[in-house]
Amino acid sequence: MKNLILIILLTHTIGYSANNSYVLDKKTPIPYHLISNDTIVVKTEAGKVIRDVGIVGKKVLRKIKELFAVKHKVPKNYISISPVQTYNKDSLEFFINESNLKPSLKLTYPRITPSKGYFSFQLGDYEYFKYFNELNIKNIEYIKLISEDGSECIVDKFEFVKKGSSNRHFSFLLDHSGSMGKKRASILQKSIFNAISKNIKNDSNSSYSVYKFSETTRLISKGNSIESIKSGLIPVNGLRGFGGGTAVKDALIRSITDLIKISDKDFKAVIIFTDGDSNSDIQSIPMSNVLKSANENNINIVSVAFGSYLNIDYLKDIAVYSGGDLFHIYKPDEFETLFDNIFEDVLLSYDLEFVPCFFGENIKLEMKLVSDEFDFVGETVFRTPLKKGYSIDLSIEFEINSKTIRSQHYSRLNSIVKLLKFEKKLKIIVEGHSDKLGAEKINIKLSNERALAVKNYLISKGISGERIKTIGYGSSQPAFNYENNSNINAKNRRIQIVIDN
């Protein structure tokens, strides 16, 4: 068996075809060799022999692994997966004091566009899949961003997003390595088809991609209709065409590469299901770079760990550092319920949009939720890149018809001074915005004067005026909607700093 394994490893090192190139970010192409057909460049007769023996060896090893599919021991304290249940938030006190429930605040799915940040949150006990509803904006005590050096700013412009206003894209990566076994692989395949079919009926804004992976990754279904998903999933076929080792990182790279093509304004999530450690990756790219690429392209990753023989910390890090979630299950008859719950979690969570208050690549987003006598704090990762067109809100308030900056806002302005002194080539645009109250001609004039007042403050602190442009938009570019045909929305009165280079 040692010689057989050696030959298999050799086939992984003898010139795979590099005709396929995939991109992990929108600017820098990173070669990713998707070996869907085990294509090997053979230049000698000896190479041909190694190739032929290697392919036979891999087939034999896969058959052996299928025969001896791993049996997982279920922990005694394991809480089986149950369908999501919702409760009125007024029953929080009862559940906390009279039951075993331990609610917590979960923040997930952060993403960023040039003008807005987004994330989802849910209050509940996630071991028992019991969620509390009827939360409102008044239950949010604060949202803040915290940088790596400990500095922080309070986000004071935010509101809920209506569920029907955004498109969602789910990409499923299903582990079909030998350890899964033919039977469990078939159950997994049928379960994801059933869960997607149900979600299609409840959610008209979603599309789906389903991949199988072991040592290679292959897209088997894609679309937004039951017919398009069914074509690649039904009838189930176990491990046919797969088996062998597990290449988690390669599978993530493939899925991320495909999702990059979708607009950053849309919700994009990868759900990776695996029962083992990543042991067959071809790519040498560090996982940290893979997760960075996911973050930069607004892609969140949900890890589903199945069974006993895996590195749960590895899968947890993938979820945490991509703003996703982690689930750990042990029973094949729970597969469908778990996938149902993942969809329910997205549909039942509260989606929130906000205007970021400072720039940074590795930011902690923290929110505090209050409900009667109980307080809950949750956090997730976030980033506001120093890229052209991206902006933050300084939350500077002016007196009516005034262009004078109040002293309490100097600290926010000083943070921009600090940034511009550190990033010496950075140029910015200071934008003044108003709501629709009053004559637009006056609003434009006043927003121009306020933007210029900010520029003058920055110049007084040693920043070259050549690095700062100003513009006043009046009410022409609202950040938030107006309710009931009102002309007043204080969230639209703002000073924004926009990256100009």
C-alpha positions in Angstrom: 0.0 0.0 0.0 2.9 2.4 0.7 4.1 2.0 -3.0 0.6 2.7 -4.2 0.3 5.8 -2.2 3.7 7.0 -3.4 2.6 6.6 -7.0 -0.6 8.6 -6.3 1.3 11.4 -4.8 3.7 11.5 -7.8 0.7 12.0 -10.2 0.0 15.2 -8.2 3.5 16.6 -8.9 4.0 15.8 -12.6 2.8 18.8 -14.6 -0.9 19.3 -14.5 -2.3 21.2 -17.4 -2.5 24.9 -16.6 -5.0 26.0 -19.2 -7.6 27.0 -16.7 -7.0 30.2 -14.8 -9.3 31.5 -12.1 -9.3 34.8 -10.4 -9.5 35.4 -6.6 -9.9 39.2 -6.9 -10.9 41.6 -9.5 -7.4 42.9 -10.2 -4.8 40.2 -9.5 -5.2 36.9 -11.3 -4.2 33.9 -9.2 -3.7 30.6 -11.1 -6.1 27.9 -10.0 -5.8 24.6 -11.8 -9.2 22.9 -11.8 -8.3 19.3 -12.5 -11.8 18.1 -13.5 -10.4 15.4 -15.8 -7.1 14.7 -14.2 -5.3 16.0 -17.2 -1.6 15.4 -17.0 1.2 16.6 -19.4 3.0 13.4 -20.4 6.3 14.0 -22.3 8.0 10.6 -21.9 7.1 6.9 -22.0 8.0 6.7 -18.3 5.6 9.5 -17.6 2.9 7.7 -19.4 3.4 4.6 -17.2 3.3 6.7 -14.0 0.1 8.3 -15.3 -1.7 5.1 -16.1 -0.6 3.4 -12.8 -1.5 6.5 -10.8 -5.0 6.7 -12.2 -5.7 3.0 -11.5 -4.2 3.4 -8.0 -6.5 6.3 -7.3 -9.6 4.4 -8.5 -8.6 1.5 -6.2 -8.1 3.7 -3.2 -11.4 5.4 -3.8 -13.2 2.1 -3.8 -11.5 1.1 -0.6 -12.5 4.3 1.1 -16.1 3.9 -0.1 -16.2 0.4 1.4 -14.9 1.7 4.7 -16.8 4.9 5.1 -16.1 6.6 8.4 -18.5 5.9 11.3 -19.0 8.9 13.5 -19.7 8.6 17.2 -22.5 11.0 18.4 -21.5 12.8 21.7 -23.8 12.1 24.7 -24.5 15.8 25.1 -25.3 16.4 21.5 -28.4 18.4 20.8 -30.1 17.2 17.6 -31.0 19.6 14.9 -34.6 20.7 15.0 -36.6 23.1 12.7 -36.4 26.8 13.5 -39.1 28.1 15.9 -39.9 31.8 16.5 -41.1 33.5 19.6 -42.3 37.0 20.5 -39.5 39.0 22.2 -41.9 39.6 25.1 -41.4 36.0 26.1 -37.6 36.5 26.5 -37.9 36.8 30.3 -39.8 33.5 30.6 -37.3 31.6 28.4 -34.3 32.9 30.2 -35.6 32.4 33.7 -37.8 29.4 33.3 -36.1 27.2 30.7 -32.7 26.1 29.5 -32.5 28.6 26.8 -29.5 31.0 26.7 -30.3 33.6 24.0 -27.4 35.5 22.4 -27.1 38.2 19.7 -25.6 36.8 16.4 -24.2 39.2 13.7 -23.5 37.7 10.3 -23.2 38.3 6.6 -21.4 41.7 6.6 -20.7 43.4 3.3 -19.7 46.8 2.0 -20.5 48.9 -1.1 -18.9 52.3 -1.8 -21.6 54.2 0.1 -23.1 51.7 2.6 -22.3 48.9 5.0 -24.7 45.9 5.5 -25.1 43.0 8.0 -27.7 40.7 9.4 -28.5 40.0 13.0 -30.7 37.6 15.0 -31.5 37.1 18.6 -32.0 33.5 19.8 -30.7 30.3 21.2 -28.9 28.7 18.3 -28.3 25.3 19.8 -32.1 24.8 20.0 -32.8 26.9 16.8 -35.3 29.2 18.7 -35.4 32.8 17.5 -37.1 35.9 18.9 -38.9 38.2 16.6 -40.7 41.5 16.6 -37.5 43.4 17.3 -37.4 47.0 16.1 -34.9 49.8 15.5 -35.5 51.1 19.0 -34.1 47.9 20.5 -30.6 48.9 19.1 -28.7 50.8 21.7 -25.6 51.3 19.6 -23.6 50.1 16.6 -19.9 50.9 16.6 -16.8 50.1 14.6 -13.6 49.2 16.5 -10.2 49.3 14.8 -7.2 47.1 15.5 -5.6 49.8 17.6 -8.7 50.0 19.8 -10.1 53.3 18.5 -13.8 53.3 17.8 -16.6 55.3 16.4 -20.4 55.2 16.9 -22.5 54.6 13.8 -25.5 56.9 14.0 -27.0 56.5 10.6 -28.7 53.1 10.1 -32.0 51.5 9.3 -33.6 48.1 8.4 -33.6 46.8 4.9 -36.7 45.3 3.4 -36.2 41.6 2.6 -37.5 41.9 -1.0 -35.1 44.6 -2.0 -31.9 42.5 -2.6 -30.9 39.5 -4.6 -29.4 36.5 -2.9 -26.9 33.9 -4.2 -26.2 30.6 -2.4 -23.2 28.5 -3.4 -23.2 25.0 -1.9 -20.0 22.9 -1.7 -20.7 19.3 -0.9 -17.9 17.0 0.3 -17.9 13.8 -1.8 -14.6 12.4 -0.5 -14.3 8.7 0.1 -14.9 9.0 3.9 -18.5 10.2 3.2 -19.4 6.9 1.7 -21.9 6.3 -1.1 -25.0 6.2 1.1 -24.3 9.4 3.0 -23.3 11.2 -0.2 -26.7 10.2 -1.7 -28.6 11.4 1.4 -26.6 14.7 1.2 -27.5 15.2 -2.5 -31.2 14.5 -2.0 -31.3 16.7 1.1 -29.9 19.8 -0.6 -32.3 19.3 -3.5 -35.3 19.1 -1.2 -34.1 22.2 0.9 -33.5 24.3 -2.2 -36.9 23.3 -3.7 -38.7 24.5 -0.6 -36.7 27.7 -0.5 -37.5 28.5 -4.1 -41.2 28.5 -3.2 -40.5 30.9 -0.3 -37.9 33.2 -1.8 -38.1 34.5 -5.4 -35.0 36.6 -5.1 -32.5 33.7 -4.7 -30.3 31.7 -7.1 -28.3 28.6 -6.4 -25.0 26.9 -7.4 -24.2 23.4 -6.2 -20.7 21.9 -6.4 -19.4 18.5 -5.5 -15.8 18.2 -4.4 -13.2 15.7 -3.2 -9.7 16.1 -4.7 -11.4 18.1 -7.5 -14.3 20.4 -7.7 -17.2 20.3 -10.2 -20.3 22.5 -10.7 -23.2 20.2 -11.0 -26.3 22.4 -10.8 -27.0 26.1 -11.2 -30.1 28.3 -11.5 -33.2 29.7 -9.7 -35.8 27.2 -10.7 -36.5 23.7 -9.4 -36.0 22.3 -12.9 -32.5 23.8 -13.3 -31.4 22.5 -9.9 -33.0 19.1 -10.3 -31.1 18.4 -13.6 -27.8 17.9 -11.8 -28.9 16.5 -8.4 -31.7 14.0 -9.3 -31.3 11.0 -9.5 -28.7 10.8 -6.8 -25.5 9.0 -7.7 -23.5 8.7 -4.5 -19.7 9.2 -5.0 -19.7 8.6 -8.7 -16.8 10.6 -10.3 -15.5 11.6 -6.9 -14.1 9.9 -3.8 -10.5 10.0 -2.5 -9.1 13.0 -0.5 -10.6 16.3 0.6 -9.6 19.6 -0.9 -11.6 22.2 1.1 -9.4 25.2 0.1 -9.5 24.4 -3.6 -13.3 24.1 -3.5 -13.6 27.4 -1.8 -11.4 29.1 -4.4 -13.5 27.7 -7.2 -16.8 28.9 -5.6 -15.4 32.3 -4.7 -14.0 32.7 -8.2 -17.4 32.1 -9.6 -19.2 34.4 -7.1 -16.8 37.3 -7.9 -18.6 37.7 -11.2 -21.9 38.7 -9.3 -22.5 42.2 -8.2 -21.2 43.2 -4.8 -24.5 44.8 -4.1 -26.1 41.4 -3.8 -26.0 38.9 -0.9 -23.5 36.1 -1.7 -22.9 33.2 0.6 -20.9 30.0 0.3 -22.1 27.0 2.4 -19.3 24.4 2.6 -20.3 20.9 4.0 -17.4 18.6 4.9 -16.7 15.6 7.1 -12.9 15.8 7.2 -9.7 17.8 7.2 -8.4 19.5 4.1 -5.7 17.0 2.9 -5.6 17.1 -0.9 -5.4 20.8 -1.8 -3.4 21.6 -4.9 -3.3 25.3 -4.3 -0.4 26.7 -2.2 -2.3 30.0 -1.5 -2.7 30.5 2.2 -6.2 30.2 3.5 -5.9 33.7 5.0 -5.6 35.0 1.4 -8.6 33.0 0.3 -10.7 34.5 3.1 -9.3 38.0 2.3 -10.5 37.6 -1.2 -13.9 36.5 0.0 -14.1 39.6 2.3 -13.0 41.9 -0.5 -15.8 40.6 -2.8 -18.6 40.6 -0.2 -18.7 36.8 0.1 -19.6 35.2 3.4 -18.9 31.5 4.2 -21.0 29.2 6.3 -19.1 26.0 7.5 -21.1 22.9 8.1 -18.9 20.3 10.0 -20.2 16.7 9.9 -19.0 14.0 12.3 -16.1 13.5 14.7 -13.0 13.3 12.6 -12.3 16.9 11.5 -10.6 20.1 12.5 -13.5 22.1 14.0 -11.2 25.1 14.7 -10.2 25.3 11.1 -13.8 25.4 9.9 -14.7 27.8 12.7 -12.0 30.2 11.5 -13.2 30.0 8.0 -16.7 31.0 9.1 -15.7 33.7 11.7 -13.1 35.5 9.5 -15.5 35.6 6.5 -18.5 36.9 8.6 -20.4 33.6 8.2 -21.6 31.0 10.7 -20.6 27.5 11.9 -22.8 24.4 12.4 -21.7 21.0 13.7 -23.9 17.9 13.1 -23.5 14.2 13.4 -26.5 12.5 11.8 -27.4 12.1 8.1 -31.1 12.3 8.8 -30.4 15.9 10.0 -28.9 17.1 6.7 -32.2 18.4 5.2 -33.4 20.1 8.4 -30.0 21.9 8.7 -30.2 23.2 5.2 -33.7 24.3 5.8 -32.6 26.2 8.9 -29.8 27.9 7.0 -32.3 29.3 4.6 -34.7 30.2 7.4 -31.9 32.0 9.2 -31.4 34.3 6.2 -35.1 34.9 5.7 -35.9 35.5 9.4 -32.8 37.6 10.3 -32.9 41.4 10.4 -31.0 43.1 7.6 -29.5 46.4 8.5 -27.8 49.1 6.3 -25.6 51.8 7.7 -23.0 54.4 6.8 -19.5 53.5 8.1 -17.8 56.0 10.3 -14.1 55.3 9.6 -11.8 53.4 7.2 -10.0 50.2 8.0 -9.4 46.7 6.7 -9.7 44.7 9.9 -12.5 46.2 11.9 -14.8 44.7 14.5 -18.4 45.6 14.1 -20.2 45.5 17.5 -23.9 46.0 18.2 -25.8 46.2 21.5 -29.4 45.2 21.6 -31.7 46.0 24.6 -35.0 44.4 25.5 -36.6 45.4 28.8 -34.2 44.2 31.5 -31.9 42.2 29.2 -28.9 43.4 27.2 -27.2 41.5 24.4 -23.9 42.3 22.5 -22.8 40.7 19.3 -20.0 41.3 16.9 -18.6 40.3 13.5 -15.8 41.3 11.1 -16.0 44.3 8.8 -13.9 46.4 6.5 -14.1 49.8 4.9 -11.4 49.8 2.2 -9.2 52.7 1.1 -10.4 52.3 -2.5 -11.5 54.9 -4.9 -15.2 55.7 -4.5 -15.6 54.3 -1.0 -16.8 56.7 1.7 -17.5 57.2 5.4 -19.8 59.6 7.2 -18.2 62.0 9.7 -21.5 62.5 11.6 -20.9 66.3 11.8 -23.9 68.3 12.7 -24.4 72.0 12.0 -26.7 74.5 13.4 -29.5 75.5 11.1 -28.2 77.7 8.3 -24.7 77.5 9.8 -21.4 76.4 8.3 -19.5 76.6 11.6 -18.0 73.3 12.8 -18.8 72.5 16.5 -15.9 71.7 18.7 -17.3 68.3 19.7 -16.7 67.1 16.1 -13.0 67.9 16.1 -12.1 64.4 17.1 -13.7 62.9 14.0 -11.9 65.4 11.9 -8.6 64.7 13.6 -9.0 61.0 12.7 -9.0 62.1 9.0 -6.0 64.2 9.6 -4.2 61.2 11.1 -5.2 59.1 8.2 -4.0 61.6 5.6 -0.7 62.1 7.4 -0.2 58.3 7.4 -1.3 57.7 3.8 0.7 60.6 2.3 -0.5 60.0 -1.3 -4.2 59.7 -0.5 -6.6 62.2 -1.9 -10.1 62.7 -0.8 -13.4 64.4 -1.7 -15.4 66.2 1.0 -19.1 65.9 0.1 -21.8 68.0 1.7 -25.4 66.6 1.7 -28.7 67.9 3.0 -32.3 66.6 3.2 -35.1 68.1 1.1 -36.2 70.7 3.8 -36.0 74.2 2.3 -35.2 75.6 -1.1 -32.7 73.4 -3.1 -30.7 76.4 -4.2 -30.0 77.3 -0.6 -29.3 73.6 0.3 -26.7 73.4 -2.4 -25.0 76.6 -1.3 -25.0 75.6 2.3 -23.7 72.0 1.7 -20.9 73.5 -0.4 -19.9 75.9 2.4 -20.0 73.1 5.0 -17.8 70.9 2.8 -15.4 73.8 2.4 -15.3 74.4 6.2 -14.2 70.8 6.7 -11.5 71.3 4.0 -10.2 74.4 5.7 -10.0 72.6 9.1 -7.9 69.8 7.5 -5.6 72.4 5.9 -5.2 74.1 9.3 -3.9 70.8 10.6 -1.2 70.6 8.0 -2.9 68.7 5.1 -2.2 70.1 1.6 -5.3 71.6 0.0 -4.3 70.0 -3.3 -5.3 66.6 -1.8 -8.8 67.7 -1.0 -11.7 68.4 -3.3 -15.1 69.7 -2.1 -18.6 69.5 -3.5 -22.1 70.2 -2.3 -24.9 68.0 -3.5 -27.8 69.6 -1.6 -30.6 66.9 -1.4 -29.8 65.3 -4.7 -28.1 62.2 -3.3 -30.0 60.9 -0.3 -28.4 58.0 1.6 -31.8 56.9 3.1 -35.4 56.9 2.0 -38.0 59.5 2.9 -41.0 58.1 4.7 -44.6 59.2 3.8 -43.5 61.8 1.3 -41.7 63.8 4.0 -39.0 66.2 3.1 -37.2 65.6 6.4 -34.7 62.8 7.1 -31.8 63.8 9.4 -29.8 60.8 8.2 -29.5 62.5 4.8 -27.8 65.6 6.4 -24.2 64.5 6.4 -20.6 65.2 5.5 -19.0 62.3 3.7 -15.3 61.6 3.0 -14.8 59.8 -0.3 -11.5 58.3 -1.5 -10.5 60.0 -4.7 -7.5 57.9 -5.8 
